[in-house]
Amino acid sequence: MAHQERVGEAQAEEKRYRLLVEAVTDYAIYMVDRAGYVSSWNSGAARIKGYAPGEILGKHFSLFYTDEDRRAGAPERALEIAARDGRFEAEGWRVRKDGERFWAHVVIDPVRDDAGELIGFAKITRDLSERLQAAAVLERSEEQFRLLVQSVTDYAIYMLDAEGRIASWNAGAQRIKGYRPDEIIGQHFSRFYTEEDAAAGEPARGLGVAAREGRFEKEGWRVRKDGTRFWANIVIDAIRDDAGKLIGFAKVTRDITERRDAQRELEQVREAFFQAQKMEAIGQLTGGVAHDFNNLLMVIIGSLEMLRKHTPSDARTGRLIENALQGARRGASLTQRMLAFARRQELTLTAVDVPELVRSMMDLLMRSLGPTVTLETRFPGALDAVQADANQLELTLLNLVVNARDAMPDGGAIVIEAQPVEIADAPDGLKPGRYVRLAVSDTGVGMDEATVARAVEPFFTTKGVGKGTGLGLSMVHGTMEQLGGRMTLKSQLGEGTTVELWMPVSETPALAGAFAARRDAAQSSDDLHRFVALAVDDDPLVLVNTTAMLEDLGFTVFPAASGDEALATLRREPSIDFVITDHAMPQMTGVELARAIRVERPDLPIILTSGYAELSENVDISLPKLAKPFAQGEIVQVIAAAMSNRTPATHPNHNLDTDRP
């Protein structure tokens, strides 16, 4: 009697497997023997491939391959790989009975008996040309059905009764979900759902749709035995008996977490690439515009300064000239921000003590804030110096503090703080190493996500017309990138804004008291007017202006509009004591001119100017550099430094008259 019961249970289980396989119509699942001949066939295979069982049983499965694949030995190679590696998976063209091709996803698993001997192969084919997600199950003997389902490991294929309790369990389900058959059979399948999906009634809804429409398909999070989540594609097919009565469901689950993660990562990389392209294009345009403006401002500022010196004393005229100069200087500041965004300004990198720099700026910062805003600083007792340009960092902090003030029209609090940070990996492009994170936080109105996303775009501003250039954060962004750091922006509406500056730690300590000891200094030109200058610039307006500024200081000046003309003048006029040349010139750059001059007169001082302030990496760093637009006082200081160890050339034609104009 016990034997008969065991036989009956085995027959019932085999019947369930047969019903399970027969109920799935969207996957072709069939079996081939060791030589590749079809030994069973199901309705799903008949629907997808077009052959009735009597037409295909006993035929070689290579019949489904294209002529090209058969000639290349693809069918035999697939079985060989499946037998050797335990699995074969591929996509490619397959052929239906009527000769029509379709794109198929194929999985082949070896089928072995209880002794481990290979007895054939289980083959699952999915028609991807129609994006069908169901499995077609091969019609075979009751034992073959059990072996087929149990041998598939890449899909969790199991059966539910009409109430959703698990009635069968295959090796793929155990691998994907982590449960052994004795742990899960008889349990409700809702335990695979997340708590939130289970509470929302998703398990019952899936069964309801499958019972009503015959099939349910969805992607979503599922839970393994150990509690980890995975992203799954699930298909539920209703199983009905010959009378049409619902007796359960066939459920196919596939773990597609890796595919989903790869797709999301690809989308993120693509978005970052598009953003980088956009910012690079804007930066190139901005840098070019700033360069041209610098040349124009060079002419305007120089001419206005000389006009102010030589205009008779008149209060009204003086005010107008001073207003024009202030406007031109504001334009020069604007172009510096544009160049900072485009990363085309030259930075003088030194070891900067951040707390000392902030303390030296406190008077200036407090004057910029007004009585309704408080300013607090928070620094640790010991903080490494950062590798930065002190002047640019001061300008950056001033911009951030003024932005914070403008975001608090009714007053509020600003906090400047710094912390050391050690980075082991490389988030957002930062190299591993030690950094100082300098943060400026406010309690202002904050920004929404859309505004934060555009905040560093040049000329984008939330301030009113005429109240902001939209280049403040752009300049900060460009400066940090040029330092090898980064700027991050955190903000929420109504909760204020925090701007973080990540700057690499300097390998050398900062000089003590460097900022406290700073003071304004004026350089007299009394000892310089005896020298003879060669001024070189391809822009005629700038050349005339530079020549006039030098002559106004008492220099004798020879102008040259190109590198070749400058060399000819230098060979013709041995009295020349120094050269001041533009860098960005056609045919021969300022650096190339300097190299040519050094060949003939190696000791001749050369001053390099540039509207970009961007010089090639192989520029001799010993050359004094002057960024356009420069004022007359700046040019005096640079010339004085360049000529500090030099006396005027002595030759018969050299004019030593100190009273000459």
C-alpha positions in Angstrom: 0.0 0.0 0.0 2.8 2.4 0.9 4.5 1.6 -2.4 1.3 2.4 -4.3 1.0 5.7 -2.5 4.6 6.6 -3.4 3.9 5.7 -7.0 0.8 7.8 -7.0 2.6 10.7 -5.5 5.4 10.4 -8.1 2.8 10.2 -10.9 1.0 13.3 -9.4 4.3 15.2 -9.3 5.1 14.2 -12.8 1.7 15.3 -13.9 2.2 18.6 -12.3 5.5 19.0 -14.2 3.8 18.1 -17.4 0.9 20.5 -16.8 3.4 23.2 -15.8 5.4 22.8 -19.0 2.3 22.6 -21.2 0.8 25.7 -19.6 3.7 27.9 -20.6 3.2 29.0 -24.2 5.6 31.9 -24.6 8.8 29.9 -24.2 9.8 27.0 -26.5 11.2 24.3 -24.1 12.1 21.0 -25.6 14.6 18.2 -25.3 17.1 16.8 -27.7 19.1 13.6 -27.2 22.9 13.6 -26.9 23.3 13.6 -30.8 20.9 16.6 -31.1 17.8 14.9 -32.3 14.5 16.2 -31.0 12.9 13.8 -28.5 9.9 15.9 -27.3 8.0 18.9 -28.5 5.4 21.1 -26.9 2.7 23.6 -27.9 4.9 26.6 -27.2 7.6 25.2 -29.5 4.9 24.4 -32.2 3.6 28.0 -31.9 7.0 29.7 -32.2 8.7 27.4 -34.7 5.6 26.2 -36.7 6.2 22.5 -36.5 3.6 20.0 -35.2 5.1 17.2 -33.0 4.7 14.6 -35.7 6.7 16.8 -38.1 9.7 17.4 -35.8 10.2 14.5 -33.4 13.2 12.6 -34.4 14.6 15.4 -36.5 17.9 17.1 -35.8 17.6 20.4 -34.0 20.0 22.1 -36.5 16.9 22.3 -38.7 16.1 25.6 -36.8 19.4 27.2 -37.7 20.2 29.3 -40.7 22.2 27.8 -43.6 25.2 29.9 -42.6 25.2 28.8 -39.0 24.9 25.1 -40.0 27.8 25.5 -42.3 29.8 27.1 -39.5 29.0 24.2 -37.1 27.0 26.4 -34.7 24.5 23.6 -33.6 27.2 21.1 -32.7 29.3 23.8 -31.0 26.3 24.8 -28.9 25.8 21.3 -27.6 29.5 20.9 -27.0 29.7 24.0 -24.9 26.6 23.1 -22.9 28.0 19.6 -22.2 31.4 21.0 -21.2 30.4 24.2 -19.3 27.0 23.1 -18.0 25.3 25.8 -20.0 25.1 27.5 -23.4 23.4 30.9 -24.0 23.3 33.0 -27.1 21.2 35.2 -29.3 20.9 34.8 -33.1 18.8 34.2 -36.1 16.6 31.0 -36.2 14.2 29.7 -38.9 10.6 28.8 -38.6 8.9 26.0 -40.7 7.7 28.5 -43.3 11.3 29.7 -43.8 10.7 33.0 -41.9 13.7 34.1 -39.7 13.2 35.4 -36.2 15.7 36.6 -33.6 15.9 34.2 -30.7 17.4 34.0 -27.2 18.5 30.4 -26.6 19.6 28.6 -23.5 20.8 25.0 -23.6 21.3 23.0 -20.3 22.7 19.4 -20.2 20.2 16.8 -18.8 21.8 14.1 -16.7 20.2 11.1 -14.9 20.6 10.3 -11.2 24.0 8.8 -11.9 25.2 12.0 -13.5 25.4 10.5 -17.0 24.5 12.9 -19.9 21.2 11.7 -21.5 20.4 14.8 -23.6 19.8 18.5 -23.5 17.0 20.8 -22.4 16.6 23.7 -24.8 14.7 26.9 -24.2 14.1 29.3 -27.0 12.6 32.8 -26.7 11.3 34.8 -29.6 12.8 38.2 -29.0 11.5 39.7 -32.2 8.1 39.9 -30.6 9.4 40.6 -27.1 7.6 37.6 -25.6 8.6 36.8 -22.1 7.1 33.4 -21.5 8.7 29.9 -21.7 7.6 27.3 -24.2 7.9 23.9 -22.6 8.8 20.7 -24.5 6.3 17.9 -24.5 8.0 14.8 -23.4 7.6 11.8 -21.1 6.8 12.4 -17.5 10.4 11.7 -16.4 11.8 14.0 -19.1 9.5 16.8 -18.0 10.9 16.5 -14.5 14.5 16.4 -15.6 14.0 19.3 -18.0 12.5 21.6 -15.5 15.0 20.6 -12.8 18.0 21.1 -15.1 17.3 24.7 -15.9 19.3 26.9 -13.6 19.1 30.4 -15.1 15.3 30.6 -14.7 13.3 30.0 -11.5 10.4 27.8 -12.9 7.9 26.6 -10.4 4.2 25.9 -10.0 1.6 27.5 -7.7 -1.7 26.1 -6.7 -4.8 28.2 -7.3 -4.3 30.1 -3.9 -0.6 30.9 -4.6 1.1 28.2 -2.6 4.2 26.7 -4.1 3.7 23.2 -5.5 7.0 22.5 -7.2 10.6 24.0 -7.2 13.4 23.7 -9.7 17.2 24.1 -9.4 17.0 27.5 -11.0 14.6 28.7 -8.3 16.8 27.4 -5.6 19.9 29.1 -7.1 18.1 32.5 -7.6 15.9 32.6 -4.5 18.1 30.6 -2.1 15.4 28.1 -0.7 15.7 24.3 -0.9 12.6 22.5 -2.0 11.8 21.2 1.5 12.0 24.8 2.8 9.6 26.4 0.4 7.1 23.9 -1.1 3.7 24.5 0.5 4.6 28.1 1.4 2.8 31.1 -0.2 4.8 32.8 -3.0 4.2 36.2 -1.5 7.2 35.8 0.7 9.4 36.6 -2.3 7.9 40.1 -2.5 9.2 43.2 -0.6 7.2 44.2 2.5 5.9 47.3 0.7 4.7 45.3 -2.3 3.2 42.6 -0.2 1.3 45.3 1.8 0.1 46.8 -1.4 -1.4 43.5 -2.5 0.9 42.9 -5.5 1.0 39.1 -5.1 -2.8 38.8 -5.3 -3.0 41.3 -8.1 -0.5 39.3 -10.2 -2.5 36.1 -9.8 -5.7 37.9 -10.5 -4.4 39.3 -13.8 -3.0 35.9 -14.8 -6.3 34.1 -13.9 -8.4 36.8 -15.8 -6.2 37.4 -18.8 -4.1 34.2 -18.9 -0.8 35.8 -18.4 0.9 38.4 -16.1 4.3 40.0 -16.6 6.2 42.6 -14.7 9.7 43.7 -13.4 10.3 44.6 -9.8 12.3 44.0 -6.6 12.1 40.5 -5.1 13.7 39.1 -1.9 16.0 36.1 -1.5 16.1 33.9 1.5 19.0 35.9 3.0 17.0 39.1 2.8 18.9 40.6 -0.2 16.9 42.1 -3.0 17.3 41.5 -6.7 15.6 43.0 -9.7 13.5 40.3 -11.4 11.5 39.8 -14.6 8.5 37.6 -13.7 5.9 35.9 -15.8 2.8 34.1 -14.4 0.7 31.9 -16.7 -2.6 30.4 -15.7 -2.8 26.6 -15.7 -6.2 25.1 -16.5 -7.3 21.5 -16.9 -9.1 20.1 -19.9 -12.4 21.4 -18.7 -10.9 24.9 -18.4 -10.9 25.0 -14.6 -8.1 27.0 -13.0 -5.9 24.6 -11.1 -2.8 26.8 -10.6 -0.1 28.9 -12.1 3.2 28.5 -13.8 5.7 31.1 -12.6 9.0 31.9 -14.4 11.4 34.3 -12.7 14.7 35.6 -14.0 17.3 37.7 -12.1 18.1 40.7 -14.3 19.9 42.8 -11.6 23.2 43.0 -13.5 21.4 44.0 -16.7 19.5 46.7 -14.9 22.6 48.0 -13.1 24.6 48.1 -16.3 21.8 50.0 -18.1 21.5 52.5 -15.3 25.3 52.9 -15.2 25.4 53.4 -18.9 22.7 56.1 -18.7 24.6 57.9 -15.9 27.9 57.8 -17.9 26.0 59.1 -21.0 24.5 61.9 -19.0 27.8 62.9 -17.5 29.4 62.8 -20.9 26.8 65.1 -22.4 27.1 67.5 -19.5 30.9 67.5 -19.9 30.6 68.2 -23.6 28.2 71.1 -22.9 30.4 72.7 -20.3 33.6 72.3 -22.4 31.9 74.0 -25.4 30.7 76.8 -23.2 34.1 77.1 -21.6 35.8 77.4 -25.0 33.4 80.1 -26.2 33.7 81.9 -22.9 37.5 81.9 -22.9 37.7 83.2 -26.4 35.3 86.1 -25.7 37.2 86.9 -22.5 40.5 87.1 -24.4 39.1 89.6 -26.9 37.5 91.7 -24.1 40.8 91.8 -22.3 42.6 93.3 -25.3 39.8 95.9 -25.6 39.9 96.7 -21.9 43.6 96.9 -22.0 43.3 99.8 -24.5 40.5 101.5 -22.5 42.1 101.3 -19.1 45.5 102.4 -20.3 44.1 105.3 -22.3 41.9 106.5 -19.4 44.8 106.4 -16.9 47.0 108.5 -19.2 44.1 110.8 -19.9 43.5 111.3 -16.2 47.2 112.1 -15.6 47.3 114.7 -18.4 43.9 116.3 -18.1 43.8 119.7 -16.4 42.4 119.6 -12.9 38.6 119.7 -13.2 36.3 118.0 -10.7 33.5 117.1 -13.2 36.0 115.7 -15.8 37.9 113.8 -13.1 34.7 112.2 -11.9 33.7 111.1 -15.4 37.2 109.6 -16.1 37.1 107.8 -12.7 33.6 106.4 -13.4 34.9 105.2 -16.8 37.9 103.5 -15.1 35.7 101.8 -12.5 33.5 100.5 -15.3 36.5 99.2 -17.2 37.9 97.6 -14.1 34.5 95.9 -13.4 34.7 94.6 -17.0 38.2 93.3 -16.3 36.9 91.5 -13.2 34.1 90.0 -15.3 36.6 88.6 -17.9 38.7 87.1 -15.1 35.6 85.2 -13.9 34.9 84.1 -17.5 38.5 82.9 -17.8 38.3 81.2 -14.4 35.2 79.3 -15.6 36.9 78.4 -18.9 40.0 77.3 -16.8 42.3 79.6 -18.9 43.6 81.9 -16.2 47.1 81.4 -14.9 47.2 80.4 -11.2 50.1 81.1 -8.9 50.0 78.0 -6.7 51.4 78.2 -3.3 50.9 76.6 0.1 47.9 78.6 1.6 46.9 78.5 5.2 43.1 78.6 4.9 42.2 79.8 8.5 44.9 82.6 8.2 43.6 83.6 4.8 40.0 83.8 6.1 41.0 85.8 9.2 42.9 88.3 7.1 39.7 88.8 5.1 37.3 89.2 8.0 37.1 93.0 7.9 36.4 92.9 4.2 33.8 90.2 4.5 32.0 91.9 7.4 31.8 95.2 5.5 30.2 93.2 2.6 27.5 91.7 4.7 25.6 94.4 6.5 24.1 94.4 10.1 21.5 91.7 9.5 23.9 88.9 8.7 26.2 87.2 11.1 29.4 85.5 10.1 30.9 82.6 12.0 34.1 80.6 11.3 34.8 77.1 12.5 38.3 75.6 12.0 40.1 72.7 13.7 43.1 73.3 15.8 45.5 72.0 13.1 44.8 72.1 9.4 47.2 71.3 6.5 47.9 74.1 4.0 46.2 73.7 0.6 47.8 74.0 -2.8 46.0 77.1 -4.2 46.2 80.6 -5.6 45.7 82.9 -2.6 44.2 85.7 -4.7 41.8 83.5 -6.5 40.8 81.8 -3.3 40.1 85.2 -1.7 38.0 86.2 -4.7 36.2 82.8 -4.5 35.3 83.2 -0.8 34.2 86.8 -1.3 31.9 85.6 -4.2 30.4 82.9 -2.0 29.8 85.1 1.0 28.2 87.8 -1.2 26.0 85.1 -2.8 25.0 83.9 0.6 24.2 87.4 1.8 21.9 88.0 -1.3 20.1 84.7 -0.6 19.1 86.1 2.9 17.2 89.3 2.2 15.8 89.3 5.7 19.1 88.5 7.4 20.5 85.2 8.6 23.8 83.4 9.4 26.8 82.4 7.3 29.3 79.8 8.5 32.7 79.2 7.0 34.3 76.0 8.1 37.0 73.6 7.0 37.8 70.0 7.7 40.6 67.6 6.6 39.4 64.7 4.4 41.2 61.6 3.3 40.0 60.1 0.0 40.8 56.5 -0.8 38.9 56.0 -3.9 38.2 58.6 -6.7 34.6 60.0 -6.5 33.6 62.4 -9.2 37.0 62.6 -10.7 39.0 63.5 -7.5 42.3 61.7 -7.2 42.9 59.7 -4.1 44.8 61.7 -1.5 44.4 64.3 1.3 42.1 67.3 0.8 40.7 70.2 2.8 37.0 70.7 2.5 36.2 74.4 2.9 32.4 75.0 3.2 30.4 78.2 3.1 26.8 77.7 4.4 23.9 80.0 4.7 20.4 80.0 6.1 18.8 81.6 3.0 16.0 80.7 0.6 17.9 77.8 -0.9 17.4 76.4 -4.4 15.3 73.7 -6.0 16.9 70.7 -7.9 16.5 72.4 -11.4 18.3 75.5 -10.2 21.1 73.5 -8.5 21.6 71.6 -11.8 22.2 74.9 -13.7 23.9 76.9 -11.0 27.5 76.6 -12.5 26.4 77.4 -16.0 27.9 80.8 -17.1 25.5 83.8 -17.1 22.8 81.8 -15.3 21.6 83.8 -12.3 18.5 83.9 -10.1 19.1 87.5 -9.3 17.3 90.4 -10.9 18.4 92.0 -14.1 21.5 94.0 -13.5 22.1 92.5 -10.1 24.4 89.6 -11.1 26.5 88.4 -13.9 25.8 84.7 -13.4 29.6 84.0 -13.4 30.2 83.8 -9.6 29.7 80.0 -9.2 31.1 79.4 -12.7 34.3 81.1 -11.7 34.5 79.0 -8.5 33.8 75.8 -10.4 36.6 76.6 -12.9 39.1 77.6 -10.3 38.5 74.4 -8.3 38.8 72.2 -11.4 42.1 74.0 -12.3 43.5 73.3 -8.8 42.7 69.6 -9.1 39.8 69.8 -6.7 36.1 70.2 -7.1 33.1 72.3 -6.0 29.9 70.7 -4.7 26.6 72.4 -4.2 24.0 71.3 -1.7 20.7 73.2 -1.4 17.0 72.8 -0.7 14.3 75.4 -0.9 13.8 77.1 2.4 16.7 75.3 4.1 19.7 77.3 2.8 22.7 76.4 0.7 26.2 74.9 1.3 29.0 75.3 -1.2 31.9 73.0 -0.6 35.4 73.6 -2.0 37.6 70.5 -2.1 41.3 71.5 -2.4 44.3 69.2 -2.4 46.7 69.5 0.5 50.0 71.1 -0.2 53.2 69.1 0.1 55.0 72.2 1.7 53.8 74.2 4.7 52.5 77.7 4.4 54.6 80.6 5.3 53.7 81.9 8.8 52.0 85.3 8.7 51.9 85.5 4.9 48.6 87.3 4.8 48.9 89.4 7.9 52.1 90.8 6.4 50.6 91.9 3.1 50.4 95.6 2.3 49.9 97.8 -0.7 53.1 98.9 -2.3 53.7 101.5 -5.0 56.7 101.2 -7.3 58.4 104.4 -8.4 59.5 104.7 -12.0 62.2 107.3 -11.2 65.0 104.7 -11.7 63.5 103.2 -14.8 63.0 106.0 -17.3 66.5 105.7 -18.7 65.7 102.3 -20.3 64.8 101.5 -23.9 61.9 99.1 -24.5 60.7 96.9 -27.4 56.9 96.5 -27.3 55.5 93.7 -29.4 51.7 93.0 -30.0 49.8 91.9 -33.1 46.7 94.0 -32.1 47.4 97.6 -33.3 45.2 99.2 -30.6 47.0 97.3 -27.8 50.4 98.1 -29.3 49.7 101.8 -29.5 48.3 101.8 -26.0 51.3 99.8 -24.5 53.7 102.1 -26.3 51.9 105.2 -25.0 51.9 103.9 -21.4 55.7 103.2 -21.6 56.5 106.5 -23.2 54.4 108.3 -20.6 56.6 106.6 -18.0 59.7 108.1 -19.7 60.9 105.0 -21.7 62.1 105.1 -25.2 59.9 102.6 -27.0 60.3 100.7 -30.3 57.0 99.2 -31.4 56.7 95.9 -33.4 53.6 94.2 -34.7 55.0 90.7 -35.1 57.7 88.4 -33.9 59.7 88.8 -37.1 59.5 92.6 -36.9 60.6 92.5 -33.3 63.7 90.4 -34.1 64.6 92.8 -37.0 64.2 95.8 -34.7 66.3 94.1 -32.0 69.1 93.5 -34.4 68.9 97.0 -35.7 68.7 98.7 -32.2 71.3 97.3 -29.8 70.2 99.9 -27.3 67.1 98.0 -26.3 67.2 97.1 -22.6 64.1 94.9 -22.3 61.2 93.4 -24.3 57.5 93.3 -23.4 55.6 91.0 -25.8 52.2 89.5 -26.2 52.0 85.7 -26.2 49.1 84.9 -28.4 50.4 86.1 -31.8 50.1 84.4 -35.2 53.1 82.9 -37.0 55.4 83.4 -33.9 54.1 83.4 -30.3 55.6 85.4 -27.5 57.2 82.3 -26.1 58.7 81.4 -29.5 60.0 85.0 -29.8 61.5 84.8 -26.4 63.4 81.6 -27.4 64.7 83.3 -30.5 65.8 86.4 -28.5 67.6 84.2 -26.0 69.8 82.7 -28.8 71.1 86.1 -29.7 70.9 88.0 -26.4 70.5 85.5 -23.6 70.6 88.1 -20.8 67.9 90.4 -22.2 64.9 90.7 -19.9 61.6 89.6 -21.5 58.1 90.2 -20.1 55.3 88.1 -21.4 51.7 89.4 -21.6 48.5 87.5 -22.4 44.8 88.2 -22.6 44.2 84.5 -21.8 46.8 84.3 -19.1 47.1 80.8 -20.4 50.6 79.8 -21.5 51.8 76.5 -22.9 53.2 74.0 -20.4 56.8 74.3 -21.7 57.0 78.1 -21.1 60.1 79.2 -19.2 58.7 79.8 -15.8 61.5 82.4 -15.1 59.8 84.8 -17.6 57.9 87.6 -15.8 54.3 87.5 -16.8 51.7 90.2 -17.0 48.0 89.5 -17.5 45.9 91.8 -19.6 44.4 94.2 -19.0 47.2 95.8 -16.9 47.4 99.2 -15.4 50.3 101.6 -15.6 51.3 100.8 -12.0 51.3 97.1 -12.7 53.6 97.4 -15.6 56.0 99.6 -13.6 56.2 96.9 -10.9 56.9 94.1 -13.4 59.5 96.1 -15.2 61.2 97.1 -12.0 61.4 93.5 -10.9 62.8 92.4 -14.3 65.4 95.2 -14.4 66.4 95.1 -10.7 69.8 93.6 -11.5 70.4 95.4 -14.8 71.8 98.8 -15.9 71.1 100.5 -19.2 73.2 99.3 -22.2 76.2 101.4 -22.9 77.0 102.1 -26.5 77.7 105.3 -28.6 74.1 105.9 -29.5 72.5 105.1 -26.1 70.8 108.2 -24.8 71.4 108.6 -21.0 69.6 111.9 -20.7 67.4 111.5 -17.6 65.2 114.5 -18.6 64.2 113.2 -22.0 60.4 112.8 -22.5 
